[in-house]
Amino acid sequence: MNNVIAYSFEDDGFMPNNPCLPVLIYEGVFLDNPDEIEATFNKNGWSNSWVNGVFDHHHYHSNAHEVLGVQSGSAMIQLGGEKGKMIEVNTGDVLVLPAGTGHKKMSASSHFRIVGAYPEGMEYNTRTGEPGERPVVLQEIRNVPIPSTDPVYGKEGSLLERWTPMD
């Protein structure tokens, strides 16, 4: 398996992030076959997929985990909100974002395309950190189940090793 990096982000008062589950970045896992990203995600039970870009404003999904696979190009993505971490992603990279993780596209190459999908095809919302959302979203994040499969490796993989159920 390729190199997988994990980052944890605390609640910053604006972006809740996920206190129990780290972001996982699979570097270059689809470098040789980026056109297989969506089919692989779908085969491994991550569906409701789309191909497009990443919003250029901070947002998160409180009711679903999300996988993002870079099909072409490169981008600078900020994870974790305004005080978070800048991550450069390139063709073949995959990011698994636990529910609540803030993310924003800071810049991208002109041919940047990304595939997104959700465990078991979950419907997802898009939240922007509005103060009135807070109590509801914190409960929604806690209620999102741990996926039964890794989006890249199926019944094996870093997600199944590193993500454990929330208390």
Backbone hydrogen bonds, N-H to C=O, Kabsch-Sander energy under -0.5 kcal/mol:
donor,donor_aa,acceptor,acceptor_aa,energy
5,I,25,I,-2.6
7,Y,23,V,-2.0
12,D,15,M,-2.1
17,N,100,G,-2.1
18,N,9,F,-0.6
23,V,7,Y,-3.1
24,L,96,V,-2.0
25,I,5,I,-2.8
26,Y,24,L,-0.5
26,Y,94,V,-2.8
27,E,3,N,-2.0
27,E,25,I,-0.9
29,V,26,Y,-0.8
30,F,92,G,-2.4
31,L,28,G,-1.7
33,N,30,F,-0.8
36,E,33,N,-2.2
37,I,34,P,-1.3
40,T,36,E,-2.4
41,F,37,I,-2.7
42,N,38,E,-2.6
43,K,39,A,-2.6
44,N,40,T,-1.8
45,G,42,N,-1.7
46,W,41,F,-2.7
47,S,45,G,-0.7
47,S,118,Y,-2.0
50,W,116,G,-1.8
52,N,114,I,-2.5
59,H,103,H,-1.3
60,Y,127,R,-2.0
62,S,60,Y,-0.5
66,E,97,L,-2.6
67,V,117,A,-2.4
68,L,95,L,-2.9
69,G,115,V,-2.7
70,V,93,D,-2.8
71,Q,69,G,-0.8
71,Q,113,R,-1.9
72,S,113,R,-1.7
75,A,89,V,-2.2
76,M,107,S,-2.6
77,I,75,A,-0.6
77,I,87,I,-3.0
78,Q,104,K,-3.0
79,L,77,I,-0.6
79,L,85,K,-2.9
80,G,102,G,-2.7
84,G,81,G,-2.4
85,K,79,L,-2.1
87,I,77,I,-3.1
89,V,75,A,-2.8
89,V,87,I,-0.5
91,T,73,G,-0.9
92,G,70,V,-3.0
93,D,90,N,-2.6
94,V,26,Y,-1.8
95,L,68,L,-3.1
96,V,24,L,-3.0
97,L,66,E,-3.5
97,L,95,L,-0.6
100,G,61,H,-2.2
101,T,98,P,-2.0
102,G,100,G,-0.5
103,H,59,H,-2.2
104,K,78,Q,-1.4
105,K,55,F,-2.8
106,M,76,M,-3.3
106,M,104,K,-0.6
107,S,76,M,-1.3
109,S,74,S,-2.7
112,F,109,S,-1.7
113,R,72,S,-2.2
114,I,52,N,-2.2
115,V,69,G,-2.9
116,G,50,W,-2.3
117,A,67,V,-1.6
118,Y,47,S,-2.6
120,E,45,G,-3.5
121,G,118,Y,-2.2
122,M,119,P,-1.7
127,R,60,Y,-3.3
133,E,130,E,-1.6
134,R,130,E,-0.5
134,R,131,P,-1.1
137,V,133,E,-2.7
138,L,134,R,-2.2
139,Q,135,P,-1.3
140,E,136,V,-2.4
141,I,137,V,-2.9
142,R,138,L,-1.7
143,N,139,Q,-1.5
144,V,140,E,-0.7
144,V,141,I,-1.1
150,D,154,G,-3.6
154,G,150,D,-2.0
156,E,153,Y,-0.9
161,E,157,G,-1.1
162,R,158,S,-3.0
163,W,159,L,-2.3
164,T,162,R,-0.6
